[in-house]
């Protein structure tokens, strides 16, 4: 199969938020308090309600000419040193056309991958406004792209009831899924499996909104340079080690979703482990199956399925750089539970040769598998209307 005949859906990419994303939409009384870019000590920085987050990180390694810059140099890039498609979503659609990708799921940068940074905003009204303004901007992006760019809605995760209401609101506005902090209890909110969250899960089930857990989606999991590398290593080595370890940290989220009984109670809600790769998942599911009987015999009476069976019913994994072992991994998980991503324009992204890379990765697999993981699974999950000429 020529995969370029498919309408490929990239299920993980990021938007480098424009400086006016919040200020251009905020009520006048909040205009100088919502996230905005300010100059401080000669550098441009994001400011939340007067608090600086440090130097502005544009989170793009793609240069204006389309070349990719490896290593940590991107931390110092200015806006004119990155490709416009990083922040201009009209230009992003042009890049999709250039590289043979039909649709792309979008995640944030400024708020943190699970909006965990918004927890530092002390004013509850302002904190909620930051979420709704972001989601309103994402609705505009989706509409302007004619549903080719599919941003996931941020949740005000510090408030379960407000999160439920935001699911209802953003689903009504057309967004196709939610992106939530994996550890709200770190900031004193109830854990995701506790009763206070029932309205949220019911809303997700009602609107068929998949719940996406991006790596690093909480203060506890955001650890690029933290505890994984040995302290004496240099920055590049720490970045490499931390980046690899953070992929597998999503196993912790997966285990808690299963053993807490959430998947048992909400069998129609779908979950996505975003930007975590898939090679580790078969081993981890086998370990969870084993531990269910060895360590938690009383839980067997509460869970009607083994952890690996919950995964095959409700969870999706996403791959991008993997090649060795990819075929048996997909066979173990089931082709119906795997999707493809690029992570554009972040440091680990596949660009500029995403399709060439995935074509080699899927070599030797049957056409049905290729179509599922590159097109059909994501189209069904995120309700993407494919053109009638889809292969």
C-alpha positions in Angstrom: 0.0 0.0 0.0 1.1 3.5 -0.8 0.4 5.2 2.6 0.2 8.6 0.9 -3.2 7.5 -0.5 -4.5 7.4 3.1 -5.8 10.4 4.9 -3.2 10.2 7.7 -4.1 11.6 11.1 -1.3 12.8 13.4 -2.7 12.4 16.9 -0.1 14.5 18.8 1.3 17.9 17.8 1.6 21.2 19.6 0.8 24.8 19.2 3.3 27.5 20.1 0.7 29.9 21.5 0.7 33.4 19.9 1.5 36.1 22.4 -2.0 37.5 22.1 -3.9 34.3 22.4 -5.4 35.3 25.8 -5.1 39.1 25.7 -7.0 39.5 22.4 -10.0 37.6 23.9 -10.0 38.7 27.5 -12.5 41.1 29.0 -10.9 44.5 29.6 -10.6 44.1 33.3 -8.5 41.0 32.9 -6.4 42.1 29.9 -3.3 42.7 32.0 -3.7 39.6 34.1 -4.3 36.7 31.6 -1.2 35.0 30.2 0.8 37.5 28.1 4.3 38.1 26.9 6.3 40.8 28.7 9.9 41.9 28.6 11.9 41.2 31.8 15.6 41.5 32.3 16.1 41.9 28.5 14.2 38.7 27.7 10.6 38.0 26.6 8.7 36.0 29.2 5.2 34.7 29.7 3.5 36.4 32.7 0.5 34.9 34.5 -1.3 37.6 36.7 2.0 39.4 37.2 4.1 36.3 37.9 6.9 35.5 35.5 7.4 31.9 34.3 11.0 32.5 33.1 12.2 33.1 29.6 9.6 32.5 26.8 10.1 29.0 25.5 8.7 28.7 22.0 8.9 24.9 22.0 9.8 24.5 18.4 12.9 23.0 16.7 11.7 23.7 13.2 13.5 26.6 11.5 11.9 29.0 9.0 13.4 27.0 6.1 11.9 23.7 7.5 15.1 22.4 8.8 15.2 20.7 12.2 17.7 21.7 14.9 18.7 18.9 17.3 19.6 19.4 21.0 18.6 22.1 23.5 19.5 25.1 21.3 15.8 25.7 20.7 15.4 27.0 24.2 17.0 30.2 23.0 15.1 30.6 19.7 13.2 33.8 19.1 9.9 33.8 17.2 11.6 34.8 14.0 13.9 31.8 14.3 11.1 29.2 14.2 8.8 28.2 11.4 5.6 30.2 11.2 3.6 26.9 11.3 4.7 26.6 14.9 2.3 29.4 15.9 0.3 30.3 12.8 -2.3 27.5 12.3 -3.1 28.6 8.7 0.6 28.0 8.0 0.3 24.7 9.9 -2.4 23.4 7.4 0.0 24.3 4.6 2.7 22.2 6.3 0.2 19.3 6.6 -0.5 19.5 2.9 3.2 19.6 2.1 3.9 16.5 4.1 0.9 14.5 3.2 -1.0 14.6 6.5 -4.8 15.1 6.5 -5.5 16.1 10.2 -3.6 16.8 13.4 -4.6 16.7 17.0 -3.2 19.7 19.0 -1.9 20.1 22.6 -0.7 23.2 24.4 2.7 24.4 25.6 2.3 27.5 27.8 -0.2 26.1 30.3 1.7 22.8 30.6 0.7 19.7 28.8 -2.2 19.1 31.3 -2.8 22.8 32.2 -0.9 22.3 35.4 0.7 25.7 35.3 -2.6 27.4 35.7 -2.8 26.1 39.2 -0.4 28.9 40.2 -3.0 31.6 39.4 -4.5 32.5 42.8 -7.7 34.1 41.6 -10.3 31.3 40.8 -12.2 33.5 38.3 -9.0 34.4 36.4 -7.8 30.8 36.5 -11.1 29.6 35.0 -11.0 32.3 32.4 -7.6 31.3 31.2 -9.0 27.8 30.4 -12.1 29.0 28.7 -10.3 31.6 26.6 -7.8 29.0 25.5 -10.6 26.6 24.5 -12.5 29.3 22.7 -9.3 30.0 20.7 -8.9 26.3 19.9 -12.6 26.2 18.7 -11.8 29.0 16.3 -8.7 27.2 15.0 -10.7 24.0 14.5 -13.4 25.9 12.6 -11.0 27.9 10.5 -9.1 24.7 9.5 -12.3 23.0 8.5 -11.8 20.4 11.1 -8.3 19.4 10.0 -6.7 20.8 13.2 -8.3 19.2 16.3 -7.2 20.8 19.6 -8.1 19.0 22.7 -10.0 21.0 25.3 -8.1 22.0 28.5 -9.9 21.2 31.8 -10.1 23.4 35.0 -8.9 20.2 36.8 -8.7 21.9 40.2 -12.5 21.9 40.2 -14.3 18.6 39.2 -17.7 20.2 38.7 -16.2 23.1 36.6 -14.4 20.4 34.6 -17.7 18.6 33.9 -19.3 21.8 32.8 -16.3 22.6 30.5 -16.8 19.1 28.9 -20.4 20.0 28.1 -19.5 23.5 26.8 -16.5 22.5 24.6 -18.3 19.4 23.2 -21.2 21.7 22.2 -18.7 24.0 20.5 -17.4 21.1 18.5 -14.1 20.1 20.2 -13.4 16.4 19.9 -11.7 15.4 23.1 -10.4 16.6 26.5 -6.9 17.0 27.9 -6.6 16.8 31.6 -4.0 16.9 34.4 -3.2 13.4 35.5 -2.7 14.3 39.2 -5.1 17.0 40.5 -4.7 15.7 44.0 -1.1 17.2 44.0 -2.9 20.6 44.4 -5.5 19.4 46.8 -8.3 18.4 44.4 -9.9 15.0 44.6 -8.2 12.1 42.9 -9.6 11.4 39.5 -11.3 8.1 40.6 -13.1 9.7 43.6 -16.8 10.4 43.7 -16.4 14.2 43.1 -15.3 13.4 39.5 -18.4 11.4 38.6 -20.1 14.3 36.7 -16.9 14.8 34.7 -16.7 11.1 33.6 -20.4 11.1 32.9 -20.1 14.1 30.7 -17.2 12.5 28.8 -19.3 9.4 28.3 -22.4 11.4 27.2 -20.5 13.4 24.6 -18.1 10.6 23.5 -15.1 12.7 24.4 -11.9 10.7 24.6 -9.8 11.6 27.7 -6.2 12.3 26.7 -3.3 12.0 29.1 -0.3 13.6 27.5 3.1 12.8 29.1 4.2 15.4 31.6 0.5 16.3 32.3 1.1 17.2 36.0 3.7 18.7 38.2 4.5 15.2 39.4 5.2 13.9 35.9 6.9 16.9 34.3 10.5 15.9 34.8 12.7 16.6 31.8 15.8 17.3 33.8 14.8 16.1 37.3 15.3 12.9 39.2 16.0 10.5 36.3 19.5 11.6 35.2 22.5 11.5 37.5 23.1 15.0 38.9 26.6 15.3 37.5 25.7 14.8 33.8 25.6 17.7 31.4 22.4 19.3 30.1 22.2 17.4 26.8 22.6 14.0 28.5 20.0 14.9 31.1 17.6 16.0 28.4 18.0 12.7 26.6 17.6 10.6 29.7 14.7 12.6 31.1 12.9 12.7 27.7 13.1 8.9 27.4 12.0 8.2 31.0 9.0 10.6 30.8 7.5 8.4 28.1 7.1 5.5 30.4 5.8 7.6 33.2 2.4 7.3 31.6 2.4 3.7 32.7 1.7 5.0 36.2 -1.4 6.9 34.9 -2.6 3.8 33.0 -2.2 1.6 36.1 -4.2 3.9 38.3 -7.0 4.3 35.7 -7.4 0.5 35.7 -6.9 -0.4 39.3 -9.1 2.5 40.6 -12.0 1.0 38.8 -12.6 4.0 36.5 -12.6 1.8 33.4 -14.9 -0.6 35.0 -17.4 2.1 35.9 -17.2 3.9 32.6 -16.8 1.3 30.0 -17.6 3.6 27.0 -15.0 6.3 27.9 -11.9 6.0 25.8 -8.4 7.0 27.0 -5.3 7.9 25.1 -1.7 7.7 26.3 -0.2 10.6 24.3 3.5 10.9 23.3 4.5 7.9 25.4 5.4 5.4 22.7 4.1 1.8 22.7 7.0 -0.6 23.0 6.8 -0.8 26.8 3.1 -1.3 27.0 2.8 -5.1 26.3 5.3 -5.8 29.1 3.6 -3.4 31.4 0.1 -4.9 30.8 1.5 -8.3 31.4 3.0 -7.1 34.7 -0.3 -5.6 35.7 -2.2 -8.8 34.9 0.3 -10.7 37.0 0.1 -8.3 39.9 -3.6 -8.3 39.9 -3.6 -11.9 41.1 -0.4 -11.9 43.0 -0.7 -8.6 44.9 -4.4 -7.6 44.8 -6.6 -10.8 45.0 -9.5 -8.9 46.5 -9.5 -6.5 43.5 -10.3 -9.5 41.2 -13.8 -9.4 42.6 -14.2 -5.7 41.7 -12.7 -5.7 38.2 -14.5 -7.8 35.7 -11.5 -7.7 33.2 -7.8 -8.2 33.4 -5.8 -4.9 32.9 -4.8 -6.0 29.4 -8.4 -6.5 28.5 -9.4 -3.0 29.7 -6.6 -1.7 27.5 -8.0 -3.5 24.4 -11.4 -2.2 25.2 -10.7 1.4 26.1 -7.1 2.6 25.6 -5.0 3.8 22.7 -1.2 4.1 22.5 0.6 6.4 20.1 3.9 5.8 18.3 6.2 7.9 16.2 10.0 7.1 16.3 9.8 3.3 17.0 10.8 0.8 14.5 12.5 -2.2 16.1 9.8 -4.4 17.7 7.0 -2.3 16.3 5.3 -5.1 14.4 5.0 -7.5 17.4 4.0 -4.7 19.7 1.1 -3.7 17.4 0.1 -7.4 17.2 0.2 -7.7 21.0 -1.8 -4.6 21.6 -4.1 -5.0 18.7 -4.0 -2.8 15.6 -7.3 -1.2 16.7 -5.6 0.3 19.8 -2.6 2.0 18.1 -2.4 5.5 16.5 0.4 7.5 14.8 1.8 10.9 15.9 4.6 13.2 14.9 5.0 15.5 17.9 5.5 18.5 15.6 7.3 20.9 16.2 8.9 19.6 19.4 12.5 18.2 19.7 11.6 14.6 19.2 9.3 15.2 16.2 9.7 13.2 13.0 9.8 16.1 10.7 10.8 16.7 8.0 10.4 13.1 6.8 7.4 11.9 8.9 5.8 9.8 6.2 9.0 8.3 5.0 9.8 7.3 8.5 6.5 5.7 9.3 6.4 4.0 6.0 9.7 2.2 6.9 8.4 1.5 10.4 5.3 -0.3 9.1 7.2 -2.2 6.4 6.0 -5.8 6.3 2.7 -5.1 7.9 -0.6 -5.8 6.0 -2.6 -3.0 4.5 -5.4 -3.3 7.0 -3.0 -2.6 9.9 -1.5 0.4 8.1 -4.9 1.8 7.4 -6.0 1.3 11.0 -3.0 2.9 12.8 -2.5 5.7 10.3 -6.1 6.7 9.6 -9.1 4.7 10.7 -8.6 4.5 14.5 -8.0 8.2 14.9 -10.9 9.0 12.5 -13.3 7.0 14.6 -12.0 8.2 18.0 -11.9 11.9 17.2 -14.9 11.8 14.8 -13.0 13.0 11.7 -15.0 13.1 8.5 -12.7 11.8 5.9 -13.1 12.8 2.2 -15.0 10.2 0.1 -11.9 9.4 -1.8 -10.1 7.9 1.3 -8.2 4.8 0.3 
